[in-house]
């Protein structure tokens, strides 16, 4: 019986990894060595409620399974924002998802595909991927940050993910840096996510550009979006910053400083020295990382200053897919 099971497992050559975001669902076929030979993405339609999001997930999974032999698939791993129950795969209160309280994602996906399905917090998935295959491979302990539509985190202690007693550990996006600050989607005030999340950065940049005097000069950001300011996103801001645009540099330096402020508090509490940053906004220019490190060192306790490192994630936007698949592989 044992030998039969081993042979069956040997035939399982890949898993499906799903990275569920408030903007996009990213999915891939992931092999046992962490390679992704095939992937695709789709609009998550998070503003249309859980049923639509689940249907979008089913669509991308069907597409990927149609490209391989389903008998070779060991299962489906899903990384989702919010508080996750590892026992039943429910996802509770994911930020930036409309009308979503508690949804049994694991059960619904299992019903659709009759395959093993495991669900984990998206930031935890990405942290596990970086610990196993990426920038964190040399570190026993580190803090992982996803900086994208929102701000999430995963805590690696002794090479294992730390989930907390209720599965909600690592929500660093909801560290408050100003108790009278911006109202966050989570209901709190002054959360770091409400200052440096993708939507905030885009809106803040638009507001600054609109406030500039019209003296004949044009921001590089405006040129890159052909004057359509609603098209501004962090990639555009980063590109303009690399070209020396003052507004873009100001916005990104401020964001780096604010993130450094939040991270210093977490590092003081957890006695950590290393931070790995991934997510869409993590592709920001090097000066943003200098601002992050400078603000950590300004605020971290003196005994912790030595050895502080802030590193870009190696797996970039694939970390969530690889980490989700690793729940099965």
Residue pairs with C-beta under 8 A, 6 or more apart in sequence:
9 74
11 71
11 72
12 72
12 73
12 74
13 31
13 32
13 72
14 29
14 30
14 31
14 32
14 68
14 72
14 73
14 74
14 325
15 29
15 30
15 73
15 74
15 75
15 76
15 77
15 325
15 326
15 327
15 328
15 329
16 27
16 28
16 29
16 30
16 61
16 64
16 65
16 73
16 75
16 76
16 77
16 325
16 328
17 27
17 28
17 30
17 36
17 77
17 79
17 125
17 320
17 321
17 322
17 323
17 324
17 325
17 326
18 25
18 26
18 27
18 57
18 60
18 61
18 76
18 77
18 78
18 79
18 321
18 324
19 25
19 26
19 27
19 79
19 122
19 125
19 126
19 320
19 321
19 324
20 44
20 53
20 57
20 78
20 79
20 80
20 81
20 122
21 44
21 81
21 122
21 148
21 149
21 320
22 44
22 46
22 81
22 94
22 95
22 96
22 97
22 149
22 150
23 43
23 44
23 46
23 149
23 198
24 41
24 42
24 43
24 44
25 41
25 42
25 43
25 44
25 53
25 56
25 57
25 60
26 39
26 41
26 317
26 320
26 321
27 39
27 40
27 41
27 42
27 57
27 60
27 61
27 63
27 64
27 321
28 36
28 38
28 39
28 40
28 64
28 318
28 321
28 322
28 325
29 36
29 37
29 38
29 39
29 64
29 67
29 68
30 36
30 321
30 322
30 325
30 326
30 329
31 37
32 329
34 129
34 132
34 133
34 322
34 326
36 318
36 321
36 322
38 64
38 67
38 68
39 64
39 318
39 321
40 60
40 63
40 64
41 60
42 56
42 59
42 60
43 56
44 53
44 56
45 52
45 53
45 56
46 53
46 96
46 97
46 98
47 98
48 98
49 98
49 99
49 100
50 97
50 99
50 100
50 103
53 97
53 100
54 103
54 105
54 108
54 109
57 78
57 105
57 109
58 109
58 112
61 76
61 109
61 112
61 113
65 73
65 113
70 115
73 115
74 116
74 328
74 329
75 115
75 116
75 117
75 118
75 328
76 109
76 113
76 115
76 116
76 117
76 118
76 328
77 117
77 118
77 119
77 120
77 125
77 323
77 324
77 325
77 326
77 327
77 328
77 329
78 89
78 105
78 106
78 109
78 117
78 118
78 119
78 120
78 324
78 327
79 119
79 120
79 121
79 122
79 123
79 124
79 125
79 126
79 320
79 321
79 323
79 324
80 91
80 94
80 105
80 119
80 120
80 121
80 122
81 91
81 94
81 95
81 96
81 97
81 121
81 122
81 123
81 150
81 152
82 91
82 92
82 93
82 94
82 95
82 97
82 100
82 121
83 91
83 92
83 93
83 121
83 166
83 167
83 168
84 90
84 91
84 92
84 119
84 120
84 121
84 124
84 167
85 92
85 119
85 167
86 118
86 119
86 120
86 163
86 167
88 104
88 106
88 107
89 104
89 105
89 106
89 107
89 109
89 110
89 117
89 118
89 119
90 102
90 103
90 104
90 105
90 106
90 119
91 100
91 102
91 103
91 105
91 119
92 101
92 102
92 103
93 100
93 101
93 102
93 186
94 100
95 150
95 173
95 184
95 185
95 186
95 193
96 149
96 150
96 185
105 119
106 117
106 118
106 119
109 117
110 116
110 117
116 328
118 327
118 328
119 327
120 128
120 323
120 324
120 327
121 152
121 154
121 163
121 167
121 170
122 146
122 152
122 320
122 324
123 144
123 145
123 146
123 152
123 153
123 154
123 170
124 154
124 161
124 163
124 170
124 323
125 154
125 319
125 320
125 323
125 324
125 326
125 327
126 144
126 146
126 154
126 278
126 279
126 313
126 315
126 319
126 320
126 323
127 136
127 144
127 153
127 154
127 155
127 156
127 161
127 170
127 276
127 323
128 154
128 156
128 161
128 323
128 326
129 315
129 318
129 319
129 320
129 322
129 323
129 326
130 136
130 137
130 144
130 276
130 278
130 313
130 314
130 315
130 319
130 323
131 137
131 139
131 142
131 144
131 156
131 159
131 161
132 326
133 314
133 315
133 322
134 276
134 313
134 314
134 315
134 319
135 276
135 311
135 312
135 313
135 314
135 315
136 142
136 144
136 156
136 274
136 276
139 156
139 274
139 276
140 156
140 158
140 159
141 156
141 157
141 158
141 272
141 273
141 274
142 156
142 272
142 274
142 275
142 276
143 153
143 154
143 155
143 156
143 172
143 263
143 266
143 267
143 270
143 272
143 274
143 275
143 276
144 153
144 154
144 155
144 156
144 170
144 275
144 276
144 277
144 278
144 313
145 151
145 152
145 153
145 172
145 259
145 263
145 275
145 276
145 277
145 278
145 279
145 282
146 152
146 153
146 154
146 278
146 279
146 320
147 196
147 259
147 277
147 278
147 279
147 280
147 281
147 282
148 197
148 198
148 279
148 280
148 281
148 282
149 197
149 198
149 199
149 280
150 173
150 193
150 197
150 198
151 172
151 173
151 192
151 193
151 196
151 197
151 259
152 170
152 171
152 172
152 173
152 279
153 170
153 171
153 172
153 173
153 266
154 161
154 170
155 161
155 162
155 169
155 170
155 270
156 162
157 270
162 169
162 170
163 169
163 170
164 170
172 192
172 262
172 263
172 266
173 191
173 192
173 193
173 197
174 184
174 186
174 188
174 191
174 192
174 193
175 191
175 192
175 262
175 265
175 266
176 188
176 189
176 190
176 191
176 192
177 190
177 191
177 192
177 195
177 258
177 261
177 262
178 189
178 190
179 189
179 190
180 189
180 190
181 189
181 190
181 191
181 194
181 195
182 189
182 190
182 191
182 194
182 195
182 200
183 189
183 194
184 190
184 191
184 193
184 194
185 193
185 194
186 193
192 258
192 259
192 261
192 262
193 200
194 200
195 255
195 258
196 255
196 258
196 259
196 281
198 233
198 234
198 280
198 281
201 234
201 237
201 251
201 252
201 255
201 281
202 232
202 233
202 234
202 237
204 251
205 221
205 232
205 237
205 247
205 248
205 251
206 229
206 230
206 232
208 247
208 250
208 251
209 219
209 221
209 222
209 229
209 247
210 229
212 219
212 247
219 240
219 245
219 247
219 248
220 240
220 243
220 244
220 245
220 248
221 232
221 236
221 237
221 240
221 245
221 247
221 248
222 229
224 236
224 239
224 240
225 231
225 232
225 236
234 280
234 281
234 283
234 284
235 280
235 283
237 248
237 251
237 252
238 248
238 252
238 283
238 284
238 285
240 247
240 248
241 248
241 249
241 252
241 284
241 285
241 287
242 285
249 287
252 284
252 285
252 287
252 288
252 291
253 287
253 288
253 291
255 281
255 284
255 288
256 284
256 287
256 288
256 289
256 290
256 291
256 292
256 295
257 291
257 292
257 294
257 295
258 295
259 292
259 295
260 291
260 292
260 293
260 294
260 295
260 296
260 298
260 299
261 295
261 299
263 275
263 292
263 296
263 310
264 295
264 296
264 298
264 299
264 300
265 299
266 272
267 273
267 275
267 296
267 300
267 304
267 308
268 299
268 300
268 301
268 304
271 304
273 304
273 306
273 307
273 308
273 309
274 307
274 308
274 309
274 310
274 311
275 292
275 296
275 309
275 310
275 311
276 311
276 312
276 313
277 289
277 292
277 310
277 311
277 312
277 313
278 312
278 313
278 315
278 316
278 317
278 319
279 313
279 317
280 317
282 312
282 313
282 316
283 312
283 316
289 310
289 312
292 310
293 308
293 310
296 308
296 310
297 305
297 308
300 308
313 319
315 322
